[in-house]
Amino acid sequence: MKNQLFKLLLLAVVVIAAFSFSNLNTHSSDLNAANYEWQQVTVVESVIEMGIGRSRIISTGPNGKLSEEKILNLFSATGINFGNIQKNDAKISSTISNLSNQGWELVDVTTGVSMYGQDNSDGIYMTRYLFRRSK
């Protein structure tokens, strides 16, 4: 009985210590987050046949200001347009390079795909780039 009580007490101490450390870590990262300004860049590439979609690079700066730059659709009248993909890659790389030169650090990249239409032939590819820099 004493052995079981000791094990239970030891488990309680470990759990309390783990939660305390977890809260300390969260608080510490919150303080670090306050030392940065953040910028989100979203790339939306249209996957609609005949090239009728809208593709954009959308940036939201730390001041909340929105900027939008047109890029080319992934499809043209003849299907996948690899030239458009190459031009989009160059613009996206240029955007990332410019932000890096301004002191922004790429922190996270998230991607998503949404397909729709009768045969799921239309849709968008979306990539979000999260940047930060010291205040």
N, CA, C and O atoms as a GROMACS GRO file, in nm:
protein
  540
    1MET      N    1   0.082  -0.119   0.000
    1MET     CA    2   0.000   0.000   0.000
    1MET      C    3   0.087   0.125   0.000
    1MET      O    4   0.060   0.220  -0.074
    2LYS      N    5   0.193   0.127   0.084
    2LYS     CA    6   0.283   0.242   0.089
    2LYS      C    7   0.353   0.259  -0.045
    2LYS      O    8   0.376   0.372  -0.090
    3ASN      N    9   0.387   0.148  -0.110
    3ASN     CA   10   0.456   0.151  -0.238
    3ASN      C   11   0.366   0.215  -0.346
    3ASN      O   12   0.413   0.294  -0.427
    4GLN      N   13   0.237   0.180  -0.345
    4GLN     CA   14   0.144   0.236  -0.442
    4GLN      C   15   0.122   0.386  -0.417
    4GLN      O   16   0.113   0.464  -0.512
    5LEU      N   17   0.115   0.424  -0.290
    5LEU     CA   18   0.098   0.565  -0.254
    5LEU      C   19   0.221   0.646  -0.298
    5LEU      O   20   0.207   0.757  -0.348
    6PHE      N   21   0.339   0.589  -0.278
    6PHE     CA   22   0.463   0.655  -0.319
    6PHE      C   23   0.464   0.674  -0.472
    6PHE      O   24   0.500   0.782  -0.520
    7LYS      N   25   0.426   0.572  -0.548
    7LYS     CA   26   0.423   0.580  -0.693
    7LYS      C   27   0.322   0.686  -0.740
    7LYS      O   28   0.349   0.760  -0.834
    8LEU      N   29   0.207   0.692  -0.675
    8LEU     CA   30   0.105   0.789  -0.709
    8LEU      C   31   0.154   0.931  -0.680
    8LEU      O   32   0.132   1.022  -0.760
    9LEU      N   33   0.220   0.949  -0.567
    9LEU     CA   34   0.275   1.079  -0.531
    9LEU      C   35   0.384   1.121  -0.630
    9LEU      O   36   0.389   1.236  -0.673
   10LEU      N   37   0.470   1.027  -0.666
   10LEU     CA   38   0.576   1.054  -0.763
   10LEU      C   39   0.517   1.092  -0.899
   10LEU      O   40   0.565   1.185  -0.964
   11LEU      N   41   0.414   1.023  -0.942
   11LEU     CA   42   0.346   1.054  -1.068
   11LEU      C   43   0.286   1.195  -1.064
   11LEU      O   44   0.296   1.269  -1.161
   12ALA      N   45   0.225   1.231  -0.952
   12ALA     CA   46   0.166   1.364  -0.937
   12ALA      C   47   0.273   1.473  -0.947
   12ALA      O   48   0.250   1.576  -1.011
   13VAL      N   49   0.388   1.451  -0.886
   13VAL     CA   50   0.498   1.548  -0.892
   13VAL      C   51   0.547   1.563  -1.036
   13VAL      O   52   0.573   1.674  -1.081
   14VAL      N   53   0.560   1.452  -1.107
   14VAL     CA   54   0.606   1.456  -1.246
   14VAL      C   55   0.506   1.532  -1.333
   14VAL      O   56   0.545   1.613  -1.416
   15VAL      N   57   0.377   1.506  -1.315
   15VAL     CA   58   0.274   1.574  -1.394
   15VAL      C   59   0.274   1.723  -1.364
   15VAL      O   60   0.267   1.805  -1.456
   16ILE      N   61   0.282   1.760  -1.238
   16ILE     CA   62   0.284   1.902  -1.200
   16ILE      C   63   0.408   1.969  -1.257
   16ILE      O   64   0.399   2.082  -1.306
   17ALA      N   65   0.520   1.904  -1.251
   17ALA     CA   66   0.644   1.961  -1.306
   17ALA      C   67   0.632   1.978  -1.458
   17ALA      O   68   0.676   2.079  -1.512
   18ALA      N   69   0.574   1.880  -1.525
   18ALA     CA   70   0.559   1.889  -1.671
   18ALA      C   71   0.469   2.006  -1.709
   18ALA      O   72   0.501   2.081  -1.802
   19PHE      N   73   0.357   2.023  -1.639
   19PHE     CA   74   0.269   2.136  -1.669
   19PHE      C   75   0.336   2.269  -1.637
   19PHE      O   76   0.319   2.365  -1.711
   20SER      N   77   0.411   2.276  -1.531
   20SER     CA   78   0.482   2.399  -1.496
   20SER      C   79   0.583   2.434  -1.604
   20SER      O   80   0.594   2.550  -1.643
   21PHE      N   81   0.658   2.335  -1.651
   21PHE     CA   82   0.757   2.358  -1.755
   21PHE      C   83   0.689   2.399  -1.884
   21PHE      O   84   0.738   2.488  -1.954
   22SER      N   85   0.577   2.337  -1.917
   22SER     CA   86   0.503   2.369  -2.038
   22SER      C   87   0.454   2.514  -2.034
   22SER      O   88   0.467   2.586  -2.132
   23ASN      N   89   0.398   2.556  -1.923
   23ASN     CA   90   0.351   2.694  -1.909
   23ASN      C   91   0.466   2.792  -1.914
   23ASN      O   92   0.451   2.901  -1.971
   24LEU      N   93   0.579   2.758  -1.857
   24LEU     CA   94   0.696   2.844  -1.860
   24LEU      C   95   0.746   2.860  -2.003
   24LEU      O   96   0.781   2.970  -2.045
   25ASN      N   97   0.748   2.750  -2.077
   25ASN     CA   98   0.791   2.754  -2.217
   25ASN      C   99   0.698   2.840  -2.301
   25ASN      O  100   0.746   2.919  -2.382
   26THR      N  101   0.567   2.827  -2.284
   26THR     CA  102   0.470   2.904  -2.359
   26THR      C  103   0.486   3.052  -2.328
   26THR      O  104   0.486   3.135  -2.419
   27HIS      N  105   0.501   3.086  -2.202
   27HIS     CA  106   0.519   3.225  -2.163
   27HIS      C  107   0.647   3.281  -2.223
   27HIS      O  108   0.649   3.395  -2.269
   28SER      N  109   0.752   3.203  -2.222
   28SER     CA  110   0.879   3.246  -2.278
   28SER      C  111   0.866   3.272  -2.428
   28SER      O  112   0.918   3.373  -2.477
   29SER      N  113   0.798   3.184  -2.502
   29SER     CA  114   0.784   3.204  -2.646
   29SER      C  115   0.692   3.323  -2.675
   29SER      O  116   0.710   3.391  -2.776
   30ASP      N  117   0.593   3.349  -2.588
   30ASP     CA  118   0.508   3.467  -2.605
   30ASP      C  119   0.592   3.594  -2.592
   30ASP      O  120   0.571   3.689  -2.667
   31LEU      N  121   0.685   3.596  -2.498
   31LEU     CA  122   0.772   3.712  -2.483
   31LEU      C  123   0.860   3.728  -2.605
   31LEU      O  124   0.882   3.841  -2.650
   32ASN      N  125   0.911   3.619  -2.660
   32ASN     CA  126   0.994   3.626  -2.779
   32ASN      C  127   0.912   3.674  -2.899
   32ASN      O  128   0.963   3.751  -2.981
   33ALA      N  129   0.788   3.630  -2.911
   33ALA     CA  130   0.702   3.670  -3.022
   33ALA      C  131   0.678   3.820  -3.020
   33ALA      O  132   0.663   3.882  -3.126
   34ALA      N  133   0.674   3.879  -2.903
   34ALA     CA  134   0.652   4.023  -2.891
   34ALA      C  135   0.771   4.103  -2.944
   34ALA      O  136   0.757   4.223  -2.969
   35ASN      N  137   0.885   4.040  -2.961
   35ASN     CA  138   1.003   4.109  -3.008
   35ASN      C  139   1.013   4.111  -3.161
   35ASN      O  140   1.112   4.160  -3.216
   36TYR      N  141   0.912   4.060  -3.230
   36TYR     CA  142   0.913   4.050  -3.375
   36TYR      C  143   0.795   4.123  -3.436
   36TYR      O  144   0.691   4.141  -3.373
   37GLU      N  145   0.814   4.166  -3.561
   37GLU     CA  146   0.700   4.206  -3.643
   37GLU      C  147   0.684   4.096  -3.748
   37GLU      O  148   0.780   4.030  -3.786
   38TRP      N  149   0.560   4.079  -3.794
   38TRP     CA  150   0.526   3.964  -3.877
   38TRP      C  151   0.472   4.009  -4.011
   38TRP      O  152   0.410   4.115  -4.023
   39GLN      N  153   0.497   3.927  -4.112
   39GLN     CA  154   0.443   3.953  -4.246
   39GLN      C  155   0.402   3.822  -4.309
   39GLN      O  156   0.476   3.723  -4.303
   40GLN      N  157   0.284   3.822  -4.369
   40GLN     CA  158   0.230   3.702  -4.435
   40GLN      C  159   0.228   3.728  -4.585
   40GLN      O  160   0.183   3.834  -4.630
   41VAL      N  161   0.275   3.630  -4.664
   41VAL     CA  162   0.266   3.635  -4.809
   41VAL      C  163   0.190   3.510  -4.853
   41VAL      O  164   0.227   3.398  -4.818
   42THR      N  165   0.082   3.531  -4.928
   42THR     CA  166   0.000   3.421  -4.976
   42THR      C  167   0.006   3.418  -5.128
   42THR      O  168  -0.018   3.519  -5.194
   43VAL      N  169   0.038   3.301  -5.182
   43VAL     CA  170   0.040   3.282  -5.327
   43VAL      C  171  -0.078   3.194  -5.364
   43VAL      O  172  -0.090   3.082  -5.316
   44VAL      N  173  -0.166   3.247  -5.449
   44VAL     CA  174  -0.283   3.173  -5.497
   44VAL      C  175  -0.263   3.150  -5.646
   44VAL      O  176  -0.256   3.246  -5.724
   45GLU      N  177  -0.252   3.023  -5.685
   45GLU     CA  178  -0.233   2.989  -5.825
   45GLU      C  179  -0.355   2.912  -5.874
   45GLU      O  180  -0.393   2.809  -5.819
   46SER      N  181  -0.416   2.967  -5.978
   46SER     CA  182  -0.540   2.912  -6.031
   46SER      C  183  -0.514   2.789  -6.118
   46SER      O  184  -0.422   2.787  -6.199
   47VAL      N  185  -0.598   2.688  -6.099
   47VAL     CA  186  -0.593   2.566  -6.179
   47VAL      C  187  -0.730   2.555  -6.248
   47VAL      O  188  -0.810   2.467  -6.215
   48ILE      N  189  -0.754   2.644  -6.342
   48ILE     CA  190  -0.880   2.645  -6.415
   48ILE      C  191  -0.846   2.637  -6.563
   48ILE      O  192  -0.766   2.716  -6.614
   49GLU      N  193  -0.908   2.543  -6.631
   49GLU     CA  194  -0.880   2.523  -6.773
   49GLU      C  195  -0.906   2.651  -6.852
   49GLU      O  196  -0.988   2.735  -6.814
   50MET      N  197  -0.835   2.664  -6.962
   50MET     CA  198  -0.843   2.778  -7.053
   50MET      C  199  -0.782   2.905  -6.993
   50MET      O  200  -0.790   3.012  -7.054
   51GLY      N  201  -0.721   2.896  -6.876
   51GLY     CA  202  -0.650   3.010  -6.819
   51GLY      C  203  -0.739   3.123  -6.773
   51GLY      O  204  -0.694   3.238  -6.770
   52ILE      N  205  -0.864   3.095  -6.737
   52ILE     CA  206  -0.956   3.202  -6.700
   52ILE      C  207  -0.954   3.233  -6.550
   52ILE      O  208  -1.028   3.320  -6.505
   53GLY      N  209  -0.871   3.164  -6.474
   53GLY     CA  210  -0.865   3.188  -6.330
   53GLY      C  211  -0.786   3.313  -6.297
   53GLY      O  212  -0.734   3.381  -6.385
   54ARG      N  213  -0.779   3.342  -6.169
   54ARG     CA  214  -0.703   3.458  -6.120
   54ARG      C  215  -0.596   3.408  -6.025
   54ARG      O  216  -0.625   3.339  -5.927
   55SER      N  217  -0.472   3.441  -6.054
   55SER     CA  218  -0.359   3.401  -5.969
   55SER      C  219  -0.294   3.528  -5.915
   55SER      O  220  -0.280   3.626  -5.987
   56ARG      N  221  -0.254   3.524  -5.787
   56ARG     CA  222  -0.201   3.644  -5.722
   56ARG      C  223  -0.096   3.609  -5.617
   56ARG      O  224  -0.095   3.499  -5.562
   57ILE      N  225  -0.009   3.707  -5.591
   57ILE     CA  226   0.074   3.709  -5.471
   57ILE      C  227   0.016   3.819  -5.384
   57ILE      O  228   0.014   3.936  -5.425
   58ILE      N  229  -0.030   3.783  -5.267
   58ILE     CA  230  -0.093   3.879  -5.176
   58ILE      C  231  -0.006   3.889  -5.052
   58ILE      O  232   0.024   3.788  -4.988
   59SER      N  233   0.033   4.011  -5.018
   59SER     CA  234   0.117   4.034  -4.900
   59SER      C  235   0.042   4.120  -4.801
   59SER      O  236  -0.022   4.218  -4.837
   60THR      N  237   0.052   4.080  -4.675
   60THR     CA  238  -0.003   4.161  -4.567
   60THR      C  239   0.112   4.195  -4.475
   60THR      O  240   0.166   4.109  -4.405
   61GLY      N  241   0.150   4.322  -4.476
   61GLY     CA  242   0.265   4.368  -4.397
   61GLY      C  243   0.232   4.381  -4.250
   61GLY      O  244   0.117   4.363  -4.210
   62PRO      N  245   0.334   4.413  -4.170
   62PRO     CA  246   0.313   4.425  -4.025
   62PRO      C  247   0.217   4.538  -3.988
   62PRO      O  248   0.158   4.536  -3.880
   63ASN      N  249   0.200   4.635  -4.078
   63ASN     CA  250   0.107   4.744  -4.052
   63ASN      C  251  -0.034   4.712  -4.099
   63ASN      O  252  -0.124   4.795  -4.087
   64GLY      N  253  -0.055   4.590  -4.153
   64GLY     CA  254  -0.185   4.548  -4.201
   64GLY      C  255  -0.213   4.588  -4.345
   64GLY      O  256  -0.319   4.557  -4.398
   65LYS      N  257  -0.118   4.658  -4.408
   65LYS     CA  258  -0.136   4.702  -4.546
   65LYS      C  259  -0.131   4.583  -4.640
   65LYS      O  260  -0.042   4.498  -4.630
   66LEU      N  261  -0.227   4.578  -4.732
   66LEU     CA  262  -0.240   4.468  -4.827
   66LEU      C  263  -0.183   4.511  -4.962
   66LEU      O  264  -0.213   4.619  -5.011
   67SER      N  265  -0.100   4.425  -5.020
   67SER     CA  266  -0.054   4.449  -5.157
   67SER      C  267  -0.082   4.323  -5.238
   67SER      O  268  -0.076   4.212  -5.186
   68GLU      N  269  -0.114   4.343  -5.364
   68GLU     CA  270  -0.153   4.232  -5.451
   68GLU      C  271  -0.079   4.246  -5.583
   68GLU      O  272  -0.078   4.352  -5.644
   69GLU      N  273  -0.017   4.135  -5.627
   69GLU     CA  274   0.055   4.133  -5.753
   69GLU      C  275   0.002   4.018  -5.839
   69GLU      O  276  -0.009   3.905  -5.792
   70LYS      N  277  -0.030   4.048  -5.963
   70LYS     CA  278  -0.081   3.945  -6.052
   70LYS      C  279   0.032   3.851  -6.093
   70LYS      O  280   0.145   3.894  -6.120
   71ILE      N  281   0.000   3.722  -6.096
   71ILE     CA  282   0.089   3.623  -6.154
   71ILE      C  283   0.007   3.545  -6.257
   71ILE      O  284  -0.113   3.566  -6.270
   72LEU      N  285   0.071   3.457  -6.329
   72LEU     CA  286   0.007   3.387  -6.439
   72LEU      C  287  -0.065   3.261  -6.390
   72LEU      O  288  -0.027   3.203  -6.289
   73ASN      N  289  -0.167   3.220  -6.463
   73ASN     CA  290  -0.240   3.099  -6.430
   73ASN      C  291  -0.159   2.977  -6.471
   73ASN      O  292  -0.079   2.983  -6.564
   74LEU      N  293  -0.180   2.866  -6.402
   74LEU     CA  294  -0.106   2.744  -6.432
   74LEU      C  295  -0.152   2.680  -6.562
   74LEU      O  296  -0.077   2.606  -6.625
   75PHE      N  297  -0.277   2.708  -6.603
   75PHE     CA  298  -0.330   2.652  -6.727
   75PHE      C  299  -0.348   2.763  -6.830
   75PHE      O  300  -0.379   2.877  -6.795
   76SER      N  301  -0.328   2.728  -6.956
   76SER     CA  302  -0.364   2.816  -7.067
   76SER      C  303  -0.462   2.738  -7.154
   76SER      O  304  -0.511   2.633  -7.113
   77ALA      N  305  -0.489   2.787  -7.272
   77ALA     CA  306  -0.586   2.722  -7.361
   77ALA      C  307  -0.544   2.580  -7.398
   77ALA      O  308  -0.629   2.497  -7.431
   78THR      N  309  -0.414   2.552  -7.394
   78THR     CA  310  -0.365   2.420  -7.437
   78THR      C  311  -0.335   2.326  -7.322
   78THR      O  312  -0.289   2.214  -7.346
   79GLY      N  313  -0.360   2.366  -7.199
   79GLY     CA  314  -0.333   2.281  -7.083
   79GLY      C  315  -0.233   2.345  -6.989
   79GLY      O  316  -0.226   2.468  -6.980
   80ILE      N  317  -0.157   2.263  -6.918
   80ILE     CA  318  -0.058   2.314  -6.824
   80ILE      C  319   0.044   2.398  -6.902
   80ILE      O  320   0.097   2.355  -7.004
   81ASN      N  321   0.070   2.516  -6.850
   81ASN     CA  322   0.164   2.607  -6.917
   81ASN      C  323   0.291   2.615  -6.832
   81ASN      O  324   0.295   2.687  -6.732
   82PHE      N  325   0.393   2.541  -6.872
   82PHE     CA  326   0.517   2.535  -6.794
   82PHE      C  327   0.592   2.668  -6.796
   82PHE      O  328   0.666   2.699  -6.703
   83GLY      N  329   0.574   2.745  -6.902
   83GLY     CA  330   0.634   2.879  -6.906
   83GLY      C  331   0.575   2.968  -6.799
   83GLY      O  332   0.647   3.045  -6.735
   84ASN      N  333   0.443   2.958  -6.777
   84ASN     CA  334   0.379   3.035  -6.671
   84ASN      C  335   0.429   2.992  -6.533
   84ASN      O  336   0.451   3.075  -6.445
   85ILE      N  337   0.446   2.862  -6.517
   85ILE     CA  338   0.498   2.811  -6.389
   85ILE      C  339   0.637   2.868  -6.364
   85ILE      O  340   0.668   2.910  -6.253
   86GLN      N  341   0.722   2.869  -6.467
   86GLN     CA  342   0.858   2.922  -6.453
   86GLN      C  343   0.854   3.071  -6.417
   86GLN      O  344   0.930   3.115  -6.330
   87LYS      N  345   0.767   3.148  -6.483
   87LYS     CA  346   0.758   3.292  -6.455
   87LYS      C  347   0.705   3.316  -6.314
   87LYS      O  348   0.753   3.406  -6.244
   88ASN      N  349   0.606   3.236  -6.270
   88ASN     CA  350   0.554   3.249  -6.134
   88ASN      C  351   0.662   3.217  -6.031
   88ASN      O  352   0.677   3.288  -5.932
   89ASP      N  353   0.738   3.109  -6.056
   89ASP     CA  354   0.846   3.073  -5.964
   89ASP      C  355   0.947   3.186  -5.952
   89ASP      O  356   0.996   3.215  -5.842
   90ALA      N  357   0.978   3.251  -6.063
   90ALA     CA  358   1.073   3.363  -6.060
   90ALA      C  359   1.018   3.479  -5.976
   90ALA      O  360   1.091   3.539  -5.898
   91LYS      N  361   0.889   3.510  -5.992
   91LYS     CA  362   0.829   3.620  -5.914
   91LYS      C  363   0.823   3.586  -5.765
   91LYS      O  364   0.851   3.671  -5.680
   92ILE      N  365   0.787   3.462  -5.735
   92ILE     CA  366   0.779   3.420  -5.594
   92ILE      C  367   0.918   3.423  -5.531
   92ILE      O  368   0.936   3.472  -5.420
   93SER      N  369   1.016   3.370  -5.602
   93SER     CA  370   1.155   3.371  -5.552
   93SER      C  371   1.204   3.514  -5.532
   93SER      O  372   1.271   3.544  -5.434
   94SER      N  373   1.170   3.601  -5.625
   94SER     CA  374   1.209   3.742  -5.614
   94SER      C  375   1.145   3.807  -5.491
   94SER      O  376   1.210   3.883  -5.420
   95THR      N  377   1.017   3.776  -5.467
   95THR     CA  378   0.947   3.830  -5.350
   95THR      C  379   1.015   3.785  -5.221
   95THR      O  380   1.039   3.865  -5.130
   96ILE      N  381   1.046   3.656  -5.213
   96ILE     CA  382   1.113   3.601  -5.094
   96ILE      C  383   1.251   3.663  -5.077
   96ILE      O  384   1.290   3.698  -4.966
   97SER      N  385   1.326   3.676  -5.187
   97SER     CA  386   1.460   3.735  -5.182
   97SER      C  387   1.455   3.881  -5.136
   97SER      O  388   1.536   3.923  -5.055
   98ASN      N  389   1.360   3.957  -5.189
   98ASN     CA  390   1.346   4.098  -5.148
   98ASN      C  391   1.316   4.110  -4.999
   98ASN      O  392   1.373   4.194  -4.931
   99LEU      N  393   1.226   4.025  -4.950
   99LEU     CA  394   1.194   4.029  -4.807
   99LEU      C  395   1.316   3.991  -4.723
   99LEU      O  396   1.342   4.052  -4.619
  100SER      N  397   1.389   3.891  -4.767
  100SER     CA  398   1.510   3.848  -4.696
  100SER      C  399   1.612   3.962  -4.692
  100SER      O  400   1.676   3.984  -4.589
  101ASN      N  401   1.626   4.033  -4.802
  101ASN     CA  402   1.720   4.147  -4.806
  101ASN      C  403   1.677   4.261  -4.715
  101ASN      O  404   1.760   4.342  -4.674
  102GLN      N  405   1.547   4.267  -4.682
  102GLN     CA  406   1.495   4.369  -4.590
  102GLN      C  407   1.500   4.323  -4.444
  102GLN      O  408   1.451   4.392  -4.355
  103GLY      N  409   1.560   4.206  -4.421
  103GLY     CA  410   1.576   4.157  -4.285
  103GLY      C  411   1.468   4.060  -4.239
  103GLY      O  412   1.466   4.021  -4.123
  104TRP      N  413   1.377   4.022  -4.328
  104TRP     CA  414   1.272   3.928  -4.292
  104TRP      C  415   1.326   3.786  -4.298
  104TRP      O  416   1.401   3.750  -4.388
  105GLU      N  417   1.286   3.706  -4.200
  105GLU     CA  418   1.326   3.565  -4.191
  105GLU      C  419   1.204   3.478  -4.220
  105GLU      O  420   1.098   3.496  -4.160
  106LEU      N  421   1.219   3.382  -4.313
  106LEU     CA  422   1.110   3.289  -4.345
  106LEU      C  423   1.096   3.191  -4.230
  106LEU      O  424   1.190   3.117  -4.199
  107VAL      N  425   0.978   3.190  -4.165
  107VAL     CA  426   0.956   3.109  -4.046
  107VAL      C  427   0.876   2.983  -4.077
  107VAL      O  428   0.903   2.877  -4.020
  108ASP      N  429   0.777   2.994  -4.167
  108ASP     CA  430   0.688   2.881  -4.191
  108ASP      C  431   0.631   2.889  -4.332
  108ASP      O  432   0.609   2.998  -4.385
  109VAL      N  433   0.608   2.772  -4.391
  109VAL     CA  434   0.542   2.762  -4.522
  109VAL      C  435   0.429   2.661  -4.508
  109VAL      O  436   0.450   2.549  -4.460
  110THR      N  437   0.308   2.701  -4.549
  110THR     CA  438   0.192   2.614  -4.542
  110THR      C  439   0.128   2.609  -4.680
  110THR      O  440   0.113   2.711  -4.746
  111THR      N  441   0.091   2.488  -4.723
  111THR     CA  442   0.030   2.474  -4.855
  111THR      C  443  -0.109   2.413  -4.844
  111THR      O  444  -0.142   2.344  -4.748
  112GLY      N  445  -0.188   2.440  -4.946
  112GLY     CA  446  -0.321   2.382  -4.950
  112GLY      C  447  -0.371   2.376  -5.094
  112GLY      O  448  -0.328   2.454  -5.179
  113VAL      N  449  -0.461   2.284  -5.120
  113VAL     CA  450  -0.520   2.267  -5.252
  113VAL      C  451  -0.670   2.257  -5.233
  113VAL      O  452  -0.719   2.189  -5.143
  114SER      N  453  -0.743   2.324  -5.320
  114SER     CA  454  -0.888   2.311  -5.322
  114SER      C  455  -0.929   2.282  -5.465
  114SER      O  456  -0.904   2.362  -5.555
  115MET      N  457  -0.992   2.168  -5.486
  115MET     CA  458  -1.038   2.130  -5.618
  115MET      C  459  -1.191   2.130  -5.619
  115MET      O  460  -1.253   2.092  -5.520
  116TYR      N  461  -1.250   2.173  -5.728
  116TYR     CA  462  -1.395   2.179  -5.738
  116TYR      C  463  -1.435   2.164  -5.883
  116TYR      O  464  -1.350   2.142  -5.969
  117GLY      N  465  -1.560   2.175  -5.912
  117GLY     CA  466  -1.612   2.155  -6.048
  117GLY      C  467  -1.673   2.016  -6.060
  117GLY      O  468  -1.666   1.936  -5.966
  118GLN      N  469  -1.732   1.990  -6.173
  118GLN     CA  470  -1.801   1.862  -6.192
  118GLN      C  471  -1.708   1.743  -6.177
  118GLN      O  472  -1.746   1.641  -6.120
  119ASP      N  473  -1.588   1.756  -6.228
  119ASP     CA  474  -1.494   1.644  -6.222
  119ASP      C  475  -1.366   1.682  -6.145
  119ASP      O  476  -1.259   1.626  -6.168
  120ASN      N  477  -1.380   1.779  -6.054
  120ASN     CA  478  -1.266   1.828  -5.976
  120ASN      C  479  -1.150   1.873  -6.066
  120ASN      O  480  -1.034   1.855  -6.032
  121SER      N  481  -1.183   1.933  -6.180
  121SER     CA  482  -1.079   1.977  -6.272
  121SER      C  483  -1.040   2.122  -6.248
  121SER      O  484  -0.938   2.167  -6.301
  122ASP      N  485  -1.117   2.197  -6.171
  122ASP     CA  486  -1.086   2.336  -6.140
  122ASP      C  487  -1.043   2.346  -5.995
  122ASP      O  488  -1.081   2.264  -5.912
  123GLY      N  489  -0.963   2.448  -5.966
  123GLY     CA  490  -0.924   2.466  -5.827
  123GLY      C  491  -0.816   2.571  -5.810
  123GLY      O  492  -0.785   2.647  -5.902
  124ILE      N  493  -0.760   2.573  -5.690
  124ILE     CA  494  -0.649   2.664  -5.660
  124ILE      C  495  -0.544   2.590  -5.578
  124ILE      O  496  -0.574   2.498  -5.502
  125TYR      N  497  -0.422   2.634  -5.597
  125TYR     CA  498  -0.312   2.597  -5.508
  125TYR      C  499  -0.281   2.721  -5.427
  125TYR      O  500  -0.268   2.830  -5.482
  126MET      N  501  -0.270   2.706  -5.298
  126MET     CA  502  -0.240   2.820  -5.214
  126MET      C  503  -0.121   2.786  -5.126
  126MET      O  504  -0.115   2.679  -5.064
  127THR      N  505  -0.025   2.878  -5.123
  127THR     CA  506   0.093   2.862  -5.038
  127THR      C  507   0.106   2.988  -4.954
  127THR      O  508   0.101   3.100  -5.006
  128ARG      N  509   0.122   2.970  -4.824
  128ARG     CA  510   0.139   3.083  -4.733
  128ARG      C  511   0.281   3.081  -4.677
  128ARG      O  512   0.329   2.978  -4.628
  129TYR      N  513   0.345   3.196  -4.685
  129TYR     CA  514   0.480   3.214  -4.633
  129TYR      C  515   0.471   3.311  -4.516
  129TYR      O  516   0.422   3.423  -4.533
  130LEU      N  517   0.518   3.270  -4.400
  130LEU     CA  518   0.517   3.356  -4.281
  130LEU      C  519   0.658   3.403  -4.253
  130LEU      O  520   0.750   3.322  -4.239
  131PHE      N  521   0.675   3.535  -4.244
  131PHE     CA  522   0.805   3.596  -4.219
  131PHE      C  523   0.802   3.673  -4.088
  131PHE      O  524   0.696   3.718  -4.044
  132ARG      N  525   0.918   3.688  -4.028
  132ARG     CA  526   0.931   3.773  -3.910
  132ARG      C  527   1.066   3.844  -3.916
  132ARG      O  528   1.160   3.800  -3.982
  133ARG      N  529   1.073   3.956  -3.844
  133ARG     CA  530   1.200   4.024  -3.825
  133ARG      C  531   1.198   4.095  -3.691
  133ARG      O  532   1.092   4.131  -3.640
  134SER      N  533   1.313   4.114  -3.637
  134SER     CA  534   1.324   4.178  -3.506
  134SER      C  535   1.277   4.322  -3.515
  134SER      O  536   1.300   4.391  -3.614
  135LYS      N  537   1.210   4.364  -3.408
  135LYS     CA  538   1.163   4.505  -3.402
  135LYS      C  539   1.278   4.598  -3.378
  135LYS      O  540   1.258   4.719  -3.370
   0.00000   0.00000   0.00000
